[in-house]
Every structure is written in C-alpha cells, then in structure tokens.
Amino acid sequence: MIKKIAITAAAVLMAVIIFAGGFILGFNFTRAGSIFSELTGKNTLSSSSNNTNQADAAARESRNTAIRSISETIDHVLASAINKKTLQELVSAAIEGMLGSLDDKYADYFSPEDYSKIMDSYSGTMSGIGVVVTADENGQVVIVNVIENTPASEKGLKEKDIITAVNGTSTKDIALDQVVAMIKGKEGTEVIITVFRPSENKNIDYTIKRQRFYVPNFFVKTLKDNILYIQYIDFQNNGSAKLEEKLKDVINDDTSGIILDLRNNLGGTLDDAVGLCDIFLDGGTIVTVRGRSNNKDSFEEFKAKSGIYTSLPMAVLINSYSASAAELAAGAFRDLGRAILIGEKSFGKGTVQVLNELPDGSGIKFTTAKYYLPSGATIDGTGIEPDIKVVASPEDTDDLQLNRAVEELKKQVSRKSR
C-alpha cells in the first residue's frame, strides 16, 4: 500500500516556505542601543542632505526609544514584580504579544528546543514516531498518514486518529507546529500519545519509543498500461531534483502517461514546488508572489524553464489535505493546460510565510505574502476545485480517484494515437 507523507521543509537559516513560517530580523534589545549609539554618536550630517538625514535620524531615535521601553519594562518586572518571572519568560511573552497583535493564524513563536526539533524535521530525517498530522477545521490534530516501518505503524496508530494529548498535555488550543515538536524528541525516549479513534468511538493511549528515520520525499512506480505513478509526499529541499534524477531511470519510450499524486501533501518549500513544475512544463508563469518585505511592497514572478517531460499526458490527484505548495503546483498545471485535476477540492491556503531563527536559538513565523496562480487567482480560503470530482469514502475498497485518473489518461492516449 502506498503511503502519503507531508512535512514542511526549510533551509538551515531561512527559506521561503508555504506551509509554515514568518519573516523577521532577529533583534537583541541590548545590542539595539549600541547600534543606535554607533549610528548617531558621530556628527556626519551634511548641509546638502540635512532634511533627509534628519528624518532618518528621527526614525532611528523613535525606534530606539521604543526598544528601550521594552527593555526597561523587562528590567522593572524582573526586579520588582511580586509574581516572579525569568528573563526568558518575559522575552517570550513580549515576542508572543507582538505576533498575537498581527491577527495572523499562521504566526507563531518557538522556544529554542521546539525550533531545533522543527528544523531537524526539515532536513528529511527526524527522531519521532512516524506520523503525519494536520489541523482540521475544528482545530483537532488529525493523523493524515502513518509512515511505514516506524514506531507509530508498529504500535498500530491509524490514519484519521485524532491526537488529543501528548504526555498527558491536551492538544486543544496548541499550535500544530508545537504539537509536532511535543511528539518529536530524543531518539530512544518514550512519548505517550492519546488518540480518539472515530471508527471505534474510543480513546486509546499509546506509549511509543522514538526512533530516527528518513522521511521519503516521493514514491514512483509503473502501473498497468505503462502509466507512471508519482506520489509526491511533500515539498522539501532538493526534492524535485531527486525526482528528476529518478525519472531518468524509469521513464522510457513505452511510458504512456503520468499520474502525479498530491493528495495529503500539506506543502513545503516554494522553490521545490517551482522545481517540480519545471520538470513537466515548457513555459509560462508558475506562480506570482506579492507581499511585503523590508518596509516595502514585494513582487516576484516564477517562470517555468524548459521542462524534460512536457508531452506525456498527465493527471494530478488532489483532496482536502492538498495544501499550500501542493495547491500551487496543481493550480499551475491546470491553468497552463498541462494536466487535468481529479479528486476533491483542496485545502485553500494561498499565503506565504518564512521561518526565521532568532539570536537565542528560538524561532518565529508570520505571513509575509500571498501567492497567485497563472490565472491571477488566489486560492486562499477557497481551495481548488478539481476538473473531475471523485469523492473518496472510508468504505471504499479501491482507490477510486486513482482508478479514474488511469481511465482518463487511457482516453487521452487513445485519442492521441488516432
């Protein structure tokens, strides 16, 4: 049975990603004051540029005053508050307060420990139990897939199990990334996962020993009638480059068509989504990203390069857990006339975030941009409707969506050969 895995990927320092992240420059309160002194301690203003430089100096002074106010608030609270707090607790509260003011559901702050665990998973390997989770419309943490040959699969966790607690701590109102960080941990340590299994209407506790394992980026196999099936698990660093190398070994003159399965693909890096599209497109705009960076509006357009496999008939499978980067790719293939979409309406996340590390090893994220499909449409909050709707049911004994994709490709091949 082919399993589907989806994990967000990012670079070691900072990468544009579509299912996590926010962008901000790490700023040290103490260092801010010294930087300001260095900038303003010397009289370098010339009369010819006096107005501009005075405005810049005023802006720097205002910024420095605001930062000093935060720093002094921390000092006062540390010294005199009857409810004692540590410096780290106050700094974390200040950062969380800033992010909370954005009214951005994707904004989040990660402690150094949690941030380290998240970055560990971005590399494609991790120490954990081997489940892929997402948050449903009710905020519940749902297992989308259980990775084969991992502690979770050996213990018997199942897709659609709802994780209600980790080590006795309820997952209610906890950000998904933080729940993931709670589940992951040092290799060889144990974690207690409490799930509610809707199919059996009961709660189950699992004590699972964490192990290190590799999270595969894709699976490829040839179906009947020489149709190539590609299950693209998630968009991670260099994932599309690895796929391109693999395809050189499996695509030949007998290959009649391609099925790209993006179901349950929760997203990943923007660069990898563009790279995947590049393999199968011979031109056109893949995606446009509009947002804000460095105090000004930003705009970036990603054009398709000359692809390798651009003429083989192609179908793309999507469902309600196809999100973000997966929707970007599916939308590009459809808008550029490269493939038909089969399955169910996608998740509907069309925003871009960047994950950034702060000087103390913690991390933050918030939304910086929206992406737009080749047609100019944004799918944020709406999702992508497939060209051919096939609704999957738990009672299905066959993969009806995959079967329909095979049928459609065979029709295309038949028409092409006439």
C-alpha positions as CSV (number, residue, x, y, z in Angstrom):
1,M,0.0,0.0,0.0
2,I,1.4,3.4,-1.0
3,K,1.6,5.8,2.0
4,K,1.4,9.5,1.8
5,I,3.7,11.7,3.8
6,A,3.8,15.5,4.1
7,I,6.2,17.5,6.1
8,T,7.2,21.1,5.7
9,A,10.8,21.7,4.6
10,A,13.1,24.7,5.0
11,A,16.7,25.7,4.8
12,V,19.0,25.8,7.8
13,L,18.8,29.6,8.2
14,M,15.8,30.8,6.3
15,A,13.8,29.6,3.3
16,V,10.6,30.8,1.7
17,I,8.0,28.2,2.7
18,I,4.4,27.8,2.1
19,F,3.1,25.8,5.0
20,A,4.9,27.3,7.9
21,G,6.7,30.4,8.7
22,G,7.1,34.1,9.1
23,F,9.9,36.6,8.4
24,I,11.5,39.0,10.8
25,L,15.1,40.0,11.6
26,G,16.3,38.8,15.0
27,F,16.9,41.8,17.2
28,N,18.7,42.0,20.5
29,F,17.5,44.7,22.9
30,T,20.8,45.4,24.4
31,R,22.6,45.5,21.1
32,A,20.0,47.8,19.7
33,G,21.1,50.6,22.0
34,S,24.8,50.2,21.0
35,I,23.9,50.1,17.3
36,F,22.0,53.3,17.7
37,S,24.9,55.0,19.5
38,E,27.2,53.9,16.7
39,L,24.9,55.4,14.1
40,T,24.2,58.7,15.9
41,G,27.3,59.2,18.1
42,K,29.2,60.9,15.2
43,N,28.1,64.1,13.6
44,T,28.2,63.0,9.9
45,L,25.3,65.1,8.6
46,S,26.0,67.4,5.7
47,S,24.0,70.5,5.0
48,S,23.1,69.3,1.5
49,S,21.3,66.3,2.8
50,N,20.2,67.7,6.1
51,N,16.5,67.2,5.7
52,T,16.7,63.6,4.6
53,N,19.3,62.6,7.2
54,Q,17.3,64.4,10.0
55,A,14.2,62.4,9.1
56,D,16.3,59.2,9.1
57,A,17.8,60.1,12.5
58,A,14.3,60.9,13.9
59,A,13.1,57.5,12.7
60,R,16.1,55.8,14.3
61,E,15.6,57.7,17.6
62,S,11.9,56.7,17.7
63,R,12.7,53.1,17.1
64,N,15.4,53.1,19.7
65,T,13.1,54.7,22.2
66,A,10.5,52.1,21.6
67,I,13.0,49.3,22.0
68,R,14.4,50.9,25.2
69,S,10.9,51.0,26.6
70,I,10.5,47.2,26.1
71,S,13.9,46.6,27.6
72,E,13.3,48.8,30.6
73,T,9.9,47.1,31.2
74,I,11.6,43.8,31.4
75,D,14.2,45.2,33.8
76,H,11.4,46.6,36.1
77,V,9.4,43.4,36.1
78,L,12.4,41.3,36.8
79,A,13.5,43.5,39.7
80,S,10.2,44.2,41.4
81,A,7.2,42.2,40.2
82,I,5.6,40.1,43.1
83,N,5.0,37.3,40.6
84,K,8.5,36.4,39.7
85,K,9.3,35.6,36.1
86,T,12.6,34.6,34.4
87,L,14.1,36.8,31.7
88,Q,13.3,34.1,29.1
89,E,9.7,34.0,30.2
90,L,9.4,37.8,29.8
91,V,11.1,37.8,26.4
92,S,8.9,35.0,25.1
93,A,5.8,36.8,26.3
94,A,6.9,40.0,24.6
95,I,7.5,38.2,21.3
96,E,4.3,36.3,21.5
97,G,2.4,39.5,22.2
98,M,3.9,41.1,19.1
99,L,2.9,38.1,16.9
100,G,-0.5,37.9,18.5
101,S,-1.2,41.5,17.5
102,L,-1.0,40.6,13.8
103,D,-4.2,38.7,13.8
104,D,-2.4,36.0,11.7
105,K,-3.4,32.4,12.3
106,Y,-0.1,31.2,11.0
107,A,2.1,33.4,13.2
108,D,3.9,31.6,16.0
109,Y,6.9,31.6,18.3
110,F,9.0,28.6,19.0
111,S,11.3,28.1,22.0
112,P,14.9,27.2,21.2
113,E,14.1,23.5,21.9
114,D,11.0,23.4,19.8
115,Y,12.7,25.4,17.0
116,S,15.6,22.9,16.9
117,K,13.1,20.0,16.6
118,I,11.3,21.7,13.8
119,M,14.5,22.4,11.9
120,D,15.5,18.8,12.4
121,S,12.5,17.6,10.6
122,Y,13.1,19.9,7.7
123,S,16.2,18.0,6.7
124,G,14.2,14.9,5.7
125,T,15.3,12.9,8.7
126,M,13.9,13.1,12.3
127,S,13.6,11.4,15.6
128,G,10.0,10.8,16.3
129,I,7.2,8.2,16.0
130,G,6.4,8.4,12.3
131,V,3.0,10.1,11.9
132,V,2.0,13.0,9.6
133,V,-0.6,15.3,11.2
134,T,-2.6,18.3,10.2
135,A,-5.2,20.5,12.0
136,D,-8.8,20.1,10.7
137,E,-11.4,22.9,10.6
138,N,-12.2,22.4,14.3
139,G,-8.5,22.7,15.3
140,Q,-8.2,19.0,16.1
141,V,-4.8,17.3,15.4
142,V,-5.6,14.6,12.9
143,I,-3.2,11.9,11.7
144,V,-3.1,12.1,7.9
145,N,-0.7,9.3,7.4
146,V,1.3,6.7,9.3
147,I,4.8,6.2,7.8
148,E,5.6,2.5,7.2
149,N,8.2,0.8,9.2
150,T,8.2,3.4,12.0
151,P,7.3,3.1,15.7
152,A,3.8,4.5,15.0
153,S,3.0,1.9,12.4
154,E,4.3,-0.9,14.6
155,K,2.2,0.2,17.5
156,G,-1.0,0.4,15.4
157,L,-1.8,4.1,15.1
158,K,-4.1,4.7,12.2
159,E,-5.0,7.4,9.7
160,K,-7.8,9.7,10.9
161,D,-6.9,9.1,14.5
162,I,-7.3,12.4,16.4
163,I,-4.4,13.2,18.8
164,T,-6.0,14.6,21.9
165,A,-2.9,14.6,24.2
166,V,0.8,14.2,24.3
167,N,2.4,13.0,27.5
168,G,-0.9,13.9,29.3
169,T,-0.9,17.5,27.9
170,S,-4.1,18.3,25.9
171,T,-3.5,19.4,22.3
172,K,-6.5,21.7,22.4
173,D,-5.7,25.3,21.5
174,I,-2.0,24.4,20.9
175,A,-0.5,25.4,17.6
176,L,0.1,22.4,15.2
177,D,3.8,23.1,15.0
178,Q,4.1,23.0,18.7
179,V,2.2,19.7,18.9
180,V,4.6,18.2,16.4
181,A,7.5,19.4,18.5
182,M,6.0,17.8,21.5
183,I,5.7,14.5,19.7
184,K,9.2,14.5,18.4
185,G,12.2,14.1,20.8
186,K,15.5,12.4,21.5
187,E,16.0,9.1,19.9
188,G,15.3,6.3,22.4
189,T,13.0,8.3,24.7
190,E,9.3,7.4,25.1
191,V,6.2,9.6,24.5
192,I,2.6,8.8,25.4
193,I,0.2,9.6,22.6
194,T,-3.5,9.7,23.4
195,V,-5.8,9.4,20.4
196,F,-9.5,9.3,19.8
197,R,-10.4,6.8,17.1
198,P,-13.7,7.9,15.5
199,S,-14.2,4.5,13.7
200,E,-14.3,2.8,17.1
201,N,-15.6,5.7,19.2
202,K,-13.0,5.3,21.9
203,N,-9.8,6.9,23.3
204,I,-6.5,4.9,23.2
205,D,-3.2,5.6,24.9
206,Y,0.0,4.5,23.1
207,T,3.4,4.5,24.7
208,I,5.9,4.8,21.9
209,K,9.7,4.8,21.8
210,R,11.0,7.5,19.5
211,Q,13.4,6.4,16.7
212,R,15.3,8.3,14.0
213,F,14.1,7.6,10.5
214,Y,14.3,9.1,7.0
215,V,11.2,10.7,5.6
216,P,11.0,9.9,1.9
217,N,10.1,12.7,-0.5
218,F,8.3,10.6,-3.1
219,F,7.4,7.2,-4.4
220,V,7.4,6.1,-8.0
221,K,6.0,3.0,-9.6
222,T,4.7,1.9,-13.0
223,L,1.1,0.9,-13.2
224,K,-0.6,-1.1,-15.9
225,D,-0.7,0.3,-19.4
226,N,2.8,1.8,-18.7
227,I,1.3,4.7,-16.7
228,L,3.9,6.2,-14.3
229,Y,2.5,6.9,-10.9
230,I,4.4,9.6,-8.8
231,Q,3.3,10.1,-5.2
232,Y,4.9,13.4,-4.2
233,I,4.9,13.3,-0.5
234,D,6.0,16.8,0.4
235,F,8.0,19.7,-0.9
236,Q,11.4,19.7,0.7
237,N,14.8,21.0,-0.2
238,N,16.1,19.5,-3.4
239,G,13.1,17.1,-3.6
240,S,12.3,17.9,-7.2
241,A,16.0,17.5,-8.2
242,K,15.9,14.0,-6.7
243,L,12.7,13.2,-8.5
244,E,14.2,14.4,-11.8
245,E,17.1,12.0,-11.4
246,K,14.8,9.1,-10.6
247,L,12.6,9.8,-13.6
248,K,15.7,9.4,-15.9
249,D,15.8,5.8,-14.8
250,V,12.1,5.0,-15.1
251,I,10.6,7.0,-18.0
252,N,11.2,5.4,-21.4
253,D,9.6,5.2,-24.8
254,D,6.9,2.9,-23.5
255,T,5.7,5.3,-20.8
256,S,2.2,6.4,-21.8
257,G,1.3,8.9,-19.2
258,I,1.9,10.3,-15.7
259,I,-0.2,10.5,-12.6
260,L,1.1,13.0,-10.0
261,D,-0.5,12.3,-6.6
262,L,-0.6,15.4,-4.4
263,R,-3.3,14.1,-2.0
264,N,-2.5,14.6,1.6
265,N,0.5,16.8,0.6
266,L,0.5,19.5,3.2
267,G,3.0,21.8,1.5
268,G,6.7,22.7,1.8
269,T,9.2,24.9,0.1
270,L,8.3,27.3,-2.6
271,D,11.5,26.6,-4.5
272,D,10.7,22.8,-4.6
273,A,7.1,23.4,-5.8
274,V,8.5,25.5,-8.7
275,G,11.2,22.9,-9.3
276,L,8.5,20.2,-9.6
277,C,6.6,22.2,-12.1
278,D,9.7,22.9,-14.1
279,I,10.1,19.1,-14.8
280,F,6.8,18.9,-16.6
281,L,6.2,22.4,-18.0
282,D,7.9,24.0,-21.1
283,G,7.0,27.6,-20.3
284,G,4.6,30.1,-18.7
285,T,4.4,31.7,-15.3
286,I,4.1,29.1,-12.5
287,V,3.3,31.5,-9.6
288,T,3.4,35.1,-8.6
289,V,4.1,36.1,-5.0
290,R,3.0,39.5,-3.8
291,G,3.7,40.7,-0.3
292,R,5.8,43.0,1.9
293,S,9.5,42.9,2.8
294,N,11.9,45.5,4.2
295,N,9.2,48.1,4.6
296,K,8.1,48.0,1.0
297,D,5.8,46.0,-1.2
298,S,7.4,43.0,-2.8
299,F,6.7,41.2,-6.1
300,E,8.3,38.0,-7.5
301,E,7.3,36.0,-10.6
302,F,8.5,32.5,-11.1
303,K,8.7,31.4,-14.8
304,A,8.9,27.8,-15.9
305,K,12.1,26.7,-17.5
306,S,12.2,24.3,-20.4
307,G,11.0,21.0,-18.9
308,I,12.0,17.5,-19.8
309,Y,8.7,15.6,-19.7
310,T,6.3,18.1,-21.3
311,S,4.4,16.0,-23.8
312,L,3.2,12.9,-21.9
313,P,-0.5,13.0,-20.9
314,M,-0.7,14.0,-17.2
315,A,-3.3,13.9,-14.4
316,V,-2.9,15.3,-10.9
317,L,-4.7,13.9,-7.8
318,I,-5.8,16.3,-5.1
319,N,-8.0,16.2,-2.0
320,S,-8.9,18.3,1.0
321,Y,-5.5,17.8,2.6
322,S,-3.7,19.0,-0.5
323,A,-2.5,22.4,0.8
324,S,-0.3,25.4,0.0
325,A,2.6,24.3,-2.2
326,A,0.6,21.3,-3.4
327,E,-2.2,23.7,-4.4
328,L,0.3,26.0,-6.1
329,A,1.7,23.1,-8.3
330,A,-1.8,21.7,-9.0
331,G,-3.1,25.1,-9.9
332,A,-0.2,25.9,-12.2
333,F,-0.5,22.6,-14.1
334,R,-4.2,23.2,-14.6
335,D,-4.0,26.9,-15.5
336,L,-1.2,26.2,-18.0
337,G,-3.2,23.4,-19.6
338,R,-0.7,20.8,-18.7
339,A,-2.8,18.4,-16.6
340,I,-6.3,17.6,-15.5
341,L,-7.1,17.6,-11.8
342,I,-9.0,14.7,-10.3
343,G,-10.3,14.2,-6.8
344,E,-11.7,16.6,-4.2
345,K,-11.4,20.3,-3.5
346,S,-8.1,21.3,-2.0
347,F,-7.5,22.8,1.4
348,G,-7.3,26.5,0.4
349,K,-4.0,28.0,1.7
350,G,-2.6,30.7,-0.5
351,T,-0.3,32.6,1.8
352,V,3.5,32.6,2.2
353,Q,5.4,32.5,5.4
354,V,9.2,32.5,6.2
355,L,10.6,30.7,9.2
356,N,13.5,32.6,10.8
357,E,15.8,31.8,13.7
358,L,16.3,34.5,16.4
359,P,19.7,35.1,18.2
360,D,18.9,32.9,21.2
361,G,18.0,29.9,19.1
362,S,14.3,30.4,19.2
363,G,12.2,31.0,16.0
364,I,9.3,33.0,14.8
365,K,7.0,32.9,11.8
366,F,4.3,35.1,10.3
367,T,2.7,35.7,7.0
368,T,4.5,37.9,4.5
369,A,2.8,37.4,1.2
370,K,0.1,35.8,-0.9
371,Y,0.7,33.7,-4.0
372,Y,-1.3,33.9,-7.2
373,L,-1.8,31.2,-9.8
374,P,-1.1,31.7,-13.5
375,S,-4.7,32.8,-14.0
376,G,-4.2,35.5,-11.4
377,A,-6.5,33.8,-8.9
378,T,-5.7,33.3,-5.2
379,I,-6.9,30.1,-3.6
380,D,-6.6,31.3,-0.1
381,G,-9.7,30.3,1.8
382,T,-11.4,28.8,-1.3
383,G,-9.2,26.0,-2.5
384,I,-9.0,24.5,-6.0
385,E,-11.9,22.6,-7.5
386,P,-10.8,19.5,-9.5
387,D,-11.8,19.2,-13.2
388,I,-13.3,15.8,-12.4
389,K,-14.7,15.3,-8.9
390,V,-14.4,11.9,-7.3
391,V,-15.2,11.8,-3.6
392,A,-13.4,9.2,-1.5
393,S,-15.1,7.3,1.2
394,P,-13.8,5.3,4.2
395,E,-15.9,2.4,2.9
396,D,-14.1,2.3,-0.5
397,T,-12.1,-0.9,-1.1
398,D,-10.4,0.5,-4.2
399,D,-8.7,3.9,-4.8
400,L,-11.5,5.3,-6.9
401,Q,-9.6,8.6,-7.5
402,L,-6.5,6.8,-8.8
403,N,-8.6,4.5,-10.9
404,R,-10.4,7.4,-12.5
405,A,-7.0,9.1,-13.3
406,V,-5.9,5.9,-15.0
407,E,-9.1,5.8,-17.1
408,E,-8.7,9.5,-18.1
409,L,-5.1,9.0,-19.2
410,K,-6.0,5.9,-21.2
411,K,-8.7,8.0,-23.0
412,Q,-6.1,10.7,-23.8
413,V,-3.6,8.2,-25.1
414,S,-6.3,6.6,-27.2
415,R,-7.2,9.9,-28.8
416,K,-3.6,10.8,-29.3
417,S,-2.9,7.6,-31.2
418,R,-5.7,8.1,-33.7
